[in-house]
Amino acid sequence: MSEEVRYWDRVGAYVSRSFAEEYIERSQETGITGEYLEDELEEYAQITTVSPATLRREVEEIFSQPFKAVELPKETQALMDALEMERNKVNIVKAYKAEGLSTEEAKEKYTQTMNEMVGEALGIQVDDTQESEDASNEEE
């Protein structure tokens, strides 16, 4: 990496200073505030936001320390793996075709593999029903 990074627990990933500053700026712009219904209590609860000053202090703190490798949270690692797989989609599909699959079969295998990986990370069963319906509608 050309830019120095540190692990920022708040975002669950390694960040550069420039990314951290952009994150702080965007969090100011969105300004998410308000209430949400807490079902168990059957009343509204206030959303507490973090001030930009607090975020900047966090960034200064992590960048004042030497780089330390950390194990990414399972969800973050799964996202990174999915992004890497998507970046290599063409090569992966070509590899499946080299195994003797048709183009359509290779694409389906890629989608199935991606769905299984994401489903495992989220602890859910990913259903291909919507994709099957979309494919059927395209054929009509």
C-alpha positions as a Markdown table, in Angstrom:
| # | Residue | x | y | z |
|---|---|---|---|---|
| 1 | Met | 0.0 | 0.0 | 0.0 |
| 2 | Ser | 1.3 | 3.4 | -0.9 |
| 3 | Glu | -0.6 | 5.2 | 1.9 |
| 4 | Glu | -0.1 | 4.5 | 5.6 |
| 5 | Val | -3.1 | 2.7 | 7.2 |
| 6 | Arg | -4.4 | 1.9 | 10.7 |
| 7 | Tyr | -7.2 | -0.3 | 11.9 |
| 8 | Trp | -10.1 | 1.8 | 13.1 |
| 9 | Asp | -12.5 | -0.2 | 15.3 |
| 10 | Arg | -15.4 | 2.1 | 14.6 |
| 11 | Val | -15.5 | 1.1 | 10.9 |
| 12 | Gly | -14.1 | -2.4 | 11.4 |
| 13 | Ala | -11.4 | -2.0 | 8.7 |
| 14 | Tyr | -8.0 | -0.5 | 7.9 |
| 15 | Val | -8.2 | 3.1 | 6.9 |
| 16 | Ser | -5.9 | 5.8 | 5.6 |
| 17 | Arg | -5.9 | 9.3 | 7.0 |
| 18 | Ser | -7.6 | 10.6 | 3.9 |
| 19 | Phe | -10.3 | 8.0 | 4.1 |
| 20 | Ala | -10.8 | 8.8 | 7.8 |
| 21 | Glu | -11.2 | 12.5 | 7.1 |
| 22 | Glu | -13.6 | 11.8 | 4.2 |
| 23 | Tyr | -15.6 | 9.5 | 6.6 |
| 24 | Ile | -15.8 | 12.3 | 9.2 |
| 25 | Glu | -16.9 | 14.9 | 6.6 |
| 26 | Arg | -19.6 | 12.6 | 5.2 |
| 27 | Ser | -20.9 | 11.8 | 8.7 |
| 28 | Gln | -21.3 | 15.5 | 9.3 |
| 29 | Glu | -23.2 | 15.9 | 6.0 |
| 30 | Thr | -25.7 | 13.0 | 6.6 |
| 31 | Gly | -26.4 | 14.1 | 10.2 |
| 32 | Ile | -28.5 | 11.1 | 11.0 |
| 33 | Thr | -30.6 | 12.0 | 14.0 |
| 34 | Gly | -33.9 | 11.2 | 15.4 |
| 35 | Glu | -35.7 | 8.4 | 17.1 |
| 36 | Tyr | -36.5 | 4.8 | 16.5 |
| 37 | Leu | -39.2 | 2.5 | 18.0 |
| 38 | Glu | -37.7 | 0.2 | 20.6 |
| 39 | Asp | -40.1 | -2.8 | 20.2 |
| 40 | Glu | -39.3 | -4.4 | 23.6 |
| 41 | Leu | -40.0 | -1.2 | 25.5 |
| 42 | Glu | -42.7 | -0.1 | 23.2 |
| 43 | Glu | -41.4 | 3.5 | 23.3 |
| 44 | Tyr | -39.1 | 5.6 | 21.1 |
| 45 | Ala | -35.4 | 5.8 | 21.8 |
| 46 | Gln | -33.1 | 8.7 | 20.8 |
| 47 | Ile | -30.3 | 8.1 | 18.3 |
| 48 | Thr | -27.0 | 9.3 | 19.6 |
| 49 | Thr | -24.5 | 10.5 | 17.1 |
| 50 | Val | -20.8 | 10.9 | 17.5 |
| 51 | Ser | -19.3 | 14.4 | 17.1 |
| 52 | Pro | -16.7 | 15.1 | 14.4 |
| 53 | Ala | -14.3 | 16.1 | 17.2 |
| 54 | Thr | -14.6 | 12.7 | 18.8 |
| 55 | Leu | -14.0 | 11.0 | 15.5 |
| 56 | Arg | -10.9 | 13.2 | 14.8 |
| 57 | Arg | -9.5 | 12.3 | 18.3 |
| 58 | Glu | -10.0 | 8.6 | 17.5 |
| 59 | Val | -8.1 | 9.0 | 14.2 |
| 60 | Glu | -5.3 | 11.0 | 15.8 |
| 61 | Glu | -5.0 | 8.3 | 18.5 |
| 62 | Ile | -4.8 | 5.4 | 16.0 |
| 63 | Phe | -2.3 | 7.1 | 13.8 |
| 64 | Ser | -0.1 | 8.1 | 16.8 |
| 65 | Gln | 0.5 | 4.4 | 17.4 |
| 66 | Pro | 2.7 | 2.2 | 15.3 |
| 67 | Phe | 1.0 | 0.0 | 12.7 |
| 68 | Lys | -0.4 | -3.2 | 14.3 |
| 69 | Ala | -2.0 | -6.0 | 12.3 |
| 70 | Val | -5.3 | -7.1 | 13.6 |
| 71 | Glu | -7.6 | -9.9 | 12.6 |
| 72 | Leu | -10.6 | -8.4 | 10.8 |
| 73 | Pro | -14.0 | -9.1 | 12.0 |
| 74 | Lys | -15.7 | -12.1 | 10.3 |
| 75 | Glu | -18.2 | -9.8 | 8.5 |
| 76 | Thr | -15.5 | -7.4 | 7.3 |
| 77 | Gln | -13.3 | -10.2 | 6.0 |
| 78 | Ala | -16.3 | -11.7 | 4.2 |
| 79 | Leu | -16.9 | -8.4 | 2.5 |
| 80 | Met | -13.3 | -8.1 | 1.5 |
| 81 | Asp | -13.4 | -11.7 | 0.1 |
| 82 | Ala | -16.6 | -10.9 | -1.8 |
| 83 | Leu | -15.1 | -7.7 | -3.3 |
| 84 | Glu | -12.0 | -9.7 | -4.3 |
| 85 | Met | -14.1 | -12.4 | -5.9 |
| 86 | Glu | -16.1 | -9.7 | -7.8 |
| 87 | Arg | -12.8 | -8.1 | -9.0 |
| 88 | Asn | -11.7 | -11.5 | -10.4 |
| 89 | Lys | -15.1 | -12.5 | -11.8 |
| 90 | Val | -13.9 | -12.8 | -15.4 |
| 91 | Asn | -10.9 | -15.0 | -14.5 |
| 92 | Ile | -13.1 | -17.2 | -12.2 |
| 93 | Val | -15.7 | -17.7 | -14.9 |
| 94 | Lys | -13.0 | -18.5 | -17.4 |
| 95 | Ala | -11.5 | -21.0 | -15.0 |
| 96 | Tyr | -14.9 | -22.7 | -14.7 |
| 97 | Lys | -15.2 | -22.8 | -18.4 |
| 98 | Ala | -11.7 | -24.4 | -18.6 |
| 99 | Glu | -13.1 | -27.1 | -16.4 |
| 100 | Gly | -15.6 | -27.9 | -19.2 |
| 101 | Leu | -18.6 | -25.9 | -18.2 |
| 102 | Ser | -20.6 | -23.8 | -20.7 |
| 103 | Thr | -20.5 | -20.0 | -20.3 |
| 104 | Glu | -24.0 | -20.1 | -18.7 |
| 105 | Glu | -23.0 | -22.9 | -16.3 |
| 106 | Ala | -19.8 | -21.1 | -15.4 |
| 107 | Lys | -21.7 | -17.9 | -14.6 |
| 108 | Glu | -24.3 | -19.9 | -12.5 |
| 109 | Lys | -21.5 | -21.6 | -10.6 |
| 110 | Tyr | -19.9 | -18.2 | -9.9 |
| 111 | Thr | -23.2 | -16.8 | -8.6 |
| 112 | Gln | -23.8 | -19.9 | -6.5 |
| 113 | Thr | -20.3 | -19.7 | -5.0 |
| 114 | Met | -20.7 | -16.0 | -4.2 |
| 115 | Asn | -24.2 | -16.6 | -2.7 |
| 116 | Glu | -22.8 | -19.5 | -0.5 |
| 117 | Met | -19.9 | -17.3 | 0.7 |
| 118 | Val | -22.1 | -14.4 | 1.5 |
| 119 | Gly | -24.8 | -16.6 | 3.1 |
| 120 | Glu | -22.2 | -18.3 | 5.3 |
| 121 | Ala | -20.8 | -14.9 | 6.4 |
| 122 | Leu | -24.3 | -13.6 | 7.3 |
| 123 | Gly | -25.5 | -16.9 | 8.7 |
| 124 | Ile | -28.4 | -17.1 | 6.2 |
| 125 | Gln | -29.5 | -19.2 | 3.3 |
| 126 | Val | -29.3 | -17.2 | 0.1 |
| 127 | Asp | -32.1 | -18.1 | -2.2 |
| 128 | Asp | -31.6 | -18.0 | -6.0 |
| 129 | Thr | -35.3 | -17.7 | -6.6 |
| 130 | Gln | -35.3 | -14.0 | -7.5 |
| 131 | Glu | -32.4 | -14.6 | -9.9 |
| 132 | Ser | -34.2 | -17.5 | -11.5 |
| 133 | Glu | -37.3 | -15.4 | -11.9 |
| 134 | Asp | -35.3 | -12.6 | -13.5 |
| 135 | Ala | -33.7 | -15.1 | -15.9 |
| 136 | Ser | -37.1 | -16.5 | -16.8 |
| 137 | Asn | -38.5 | -13.1 | -17.5 |
| 138 | Glu | -35.5 | -12.3 | -19.8 |
| 139 | Glu | -36.2 | -15.4 | -21.9 |
| 140 | Glu | -39.8 | -14.4 | -22.5 |
